[in-house]
Amino acid sequence: MRRLATVLAIACLALAAHPYRGAAQQGTYAPSYSPFREIQSSVPVPCDAQGSYVPASRAPSKYPSIMGEGFLAGDCGPRLSGCSDSLCVGARFWSSFDLLFGYQKSRQLPPLVTTSPAGPPPTPQPEAGVLGLPTTTMLFGGDRDENNPQLGVRGELGVWLRKSGGRQGIGVSFLYLPEDEVAFSGSSNGSMILARPFFNTLTNQQASQLVAYPGFVSGSVDVRSGTDIYAGEIFLRHQIGACPMTPRIFLMTSELGMCARHIFNLPGMQRVPGLQRIGNAACNVLSSSPQTRLDLITGYQFNRLNDRLSVTNNLVSPDSDFLGQIGTTLDTFDRFDTRNEFHGGTLGLKSVSRYGCWTLAMLGKVGLGSMHQQVTIDGQTTITHPEEPSSTRAGGLLAQPSNIGSFDRRCFTVVPEVQISLSYDLTCRLKMGAGYQFTYWDSVTLAGDQVFMQVDITQTFANPSFTLRESDFFVHAASLFLQWNY
């Protein structure tokens, strides 16, 4: 092993002394071996959009060799791993379509549905479904909900300004993540106890509203909660820097790539089917000089985050003690809706680096502006006696006249976002790739946070009261995308 390590070290030192290394440090192009295509030219040649030679006096003077993802009117020179550094020369538009697999921050929901042993004998009515008792089991709520991955979409369309020579562009983007619904439905004829817990402020004790209880009431309860997100942006891109020469960190990977290429071409490696081809392809990426441009992103951003929580129950009783008459039905619903609208400016940086056929893009930006938070609470109870007209009153169980209504406020909010993607050139105009996005809101209102469990059924006192509560929220998403330059 020591002898092998010594041999490899000597080989790498010999490669480090290769004359191409000095050329790379001087900023000139250093050709590298490709198993698929030999590089015929080592000097980029200025050219126009049709690929014709342009005299030096007419060639772009600033950032001539990389103009970005779309308008790459720089050189018609070397090809790395079979891909042109300049892609399709003269492309003025870019567009992309992303399929997102998003995850949201788990929402905190209050305890909404409980159960207790139905016997025989059944749990006594005053204890059935009451929080804090050892016989009570939570069926829904009381913890963070479990989020499933959401399928969403994101798109972007932009144009490079012709007079800027590809250094400035304007674009629009949108994002949509549909509602991620979490639901619970339960019904019972009394064989299973169902209850809705709350804290009774009149007795200052935990209590419950029975939905199903043996011989007393039968019914059903339905709970639904969900969040959907919309986002849009119009922005300007302005190139503030470029790095057509190899940075020091990539000189190190270049040496590693050239050293590894010789290893993969050793006689022993050639006997493994496909290994030499795969190894040389990887080495080409390592030893190719990356080209990078850095853009300043400014613009206007809009985000909207909607969150909702609703609880509906339908009860019917075979007992005259339930609302005074056999067959009386009780229909109740509570609804909590929140809407958060962000309007603000965007400031960020985007870098695009090309490694032969591969493109690595990174974006970091922050939105600064106003968040309009809105909360709507509604509730209703309908009682229907046999052969009598129904009567309706405002208020369900957790939504009572004391907290029913619409409330809103505005506050300053920061919305940071990070994106990273890696794509491969299928053609000079078409890329395919994968990426990751993370977006964070530091101040939003969520439906579950607006539920107060302290309830006065008689409304003698104003309970539950309303106080707007806010929290942070985030979404992270993986993406598969196609990008088209034309």
Buried (B, 14 or more C-beta within 10 A) or exposed (E): EEEEEEEEEEEBEEBEEEEBBEBBEEEBBBBBBBBEEEBEEEEBEBBBEEEEEBEEEEBBEEBBBBBBBBBBBBBBBBBBBEBBBBBBBBBBBBBBBBBBEBBBBEBBBBBBBBBBBBEEEBBEBEBBBBBEBEBBEBBBBBEEBEBEEBEBBBBBBBBBBEEBBBBBBBBBBBBBBBBBEBEBEBBBEBEBBBBBBBBBBEEEEBBBBBBBBBEBBBBBBBBBBBBBBBBBBBBBBEBEEBBBBBEEEBBEBBBBBBBBBBBBBEEEEEEEEEEBEEBBBBBBBBBBBBBBBBBBBEBBBBBBBBBBBBBBBBBBBEEEEBBEBBBBBBBBBBBBBBBBBBBBEBBBBBBBBBBBBBBBBBBBBBBBBEBBBBBBBBBBBBBBBEEEEEEEEEBBBBBBEBBBEEBBEEEEBBBBBBBBBBBBBEEBBBBEBBBEBEBBBBBBBBBBBBBBBBBBBEEEEEBBEBEBBBBEBBBBBBBEBBBBBE
